[in-house]
Amino acid sequence: MRTLYVRIALTFVLVAFVSSLIGLLGVNLYYQSNIRDYSEHKMRHIAEQIRSLYERMPGLDENDYFRHIASLGFQLYAVKADGQGSFYGAPFRSVEIDPAVVTRVLGGGDYDGIVEEPHRLSIIGYFENSLQNSVGLPFEAKGQRYALFVRPDLEQQLGEVRIIVALLLGLTFACSIAFILLFTRFIVKPVKQLTAATRKIAEGDYNIVLDSGRRDELGNMARHFMRMSESLQKLDEMRQSFVANVSHEIQSPLTSIQGFAQAAREDGVARDEQHHYLAIIEEESRRLSLLGKQLLTLAALDKDSGAVKKTSFRLDEQIRQVVLVSEWQLRENGTDVKLELSEAVVNADKQLLHQVWQNLLANAIKFSEPGGAISIGLNAGKEIAVTVRDTGMGIPEAELPHLFDRFYKADKARNRNRSGSGLGLSIVHKIIRLHGGTIDVQSRLGEGTAVTVRLPVPPNPSVTQTDHKL
């Protein structure tokens, strides 16, 4: 399986190769449209000048003349009428030529191999060292007709330049490949670090340190990844704490039930004591049942906000109904309730909000001293505000920020009979957030606690037909 480093390196090499091909095709088009005809006219002019110069100096030996011309940087091939030919200057790599071309030139015609000979790439015709890639014209010397073929000796004329250009292109391509292989490592290195960090997180190690100083996309990815690692670590700690708290909350009543059940079965236990033990077992069973319901509620709320089914109803009537249902608890505790409720219509999940008011009122009753007072106020303006205030023992200021944490119990100064599972306010907080509202707690030790819930006002408040006034 190819690694990312190999893939990126091969991609860059392929890009360089394709770019070279495209560049070659572009140069070929430019040569074909602008240079080839000029090159052909230039070579023809040089060949005509060679012939004209010989005609101005009659009596010269044509072989010596051809050798001197070749020494100036040309390749020549002279063919007599009988078919005998001689080469002058640097040898051609290919000496094949169509006899019909020779016959045509001997007959007084011209030959232009640069244009006439087919090539896949026209620019190759400029560099091809072959007899076919030459200019031919008739030549007469001492009454003898020749077919003279002329081509520039590029090795002699441009030899150094060709070497320099070849070295330049070769070194450029080689250095490009080397730098591609080198710098690709710097591109892939952060990705490898992210891969290793992902493996560490999968193994449960959230202590991730990445190079987050970069100001590019990889740097942003590293910073986001580290923040994600921190969030996962906190989530894992919350999960472990949640499991530990659930285990503790379940184990405590189970231990009580087991112990008192064994005590009730012992011989010689008085009937009154058995009733007392059974009452404790019943109470602990209720605690377990309540804990199970609260855990199911939290799981449903955490899983999907779609669990909230909103309808429009009178909020003041719902609060009155909650107070009526809790009347027996109020009487048992000797607590008075004062209601100051304005008419207000809210668009919310009726069952979930009923659970909110029931929980807040139950907490106010539970932590109020006998003979205390509870007031519930509802004001509707730009927002709907519900305040539940008691005259109980209050909550230390240091504990207020943690009231909505799951399994948190601000009951260090309270007895076991008044403490709950620590999930009630977490459920309340979750429900209020799902409705787009806020909840605030103000409390002072020895003076009481005030819990204020704020909910948004529906745009078009209207009460459904199922609602009715108490």
Summary of the structure (lengths in Angstrom):
residues: 470
radius of gyration: 49.8
end to end distance: 73.3
largest distance: 155.1
contacts: 1305
relative contact order: 0.06
helix: 57%
strand: 16%
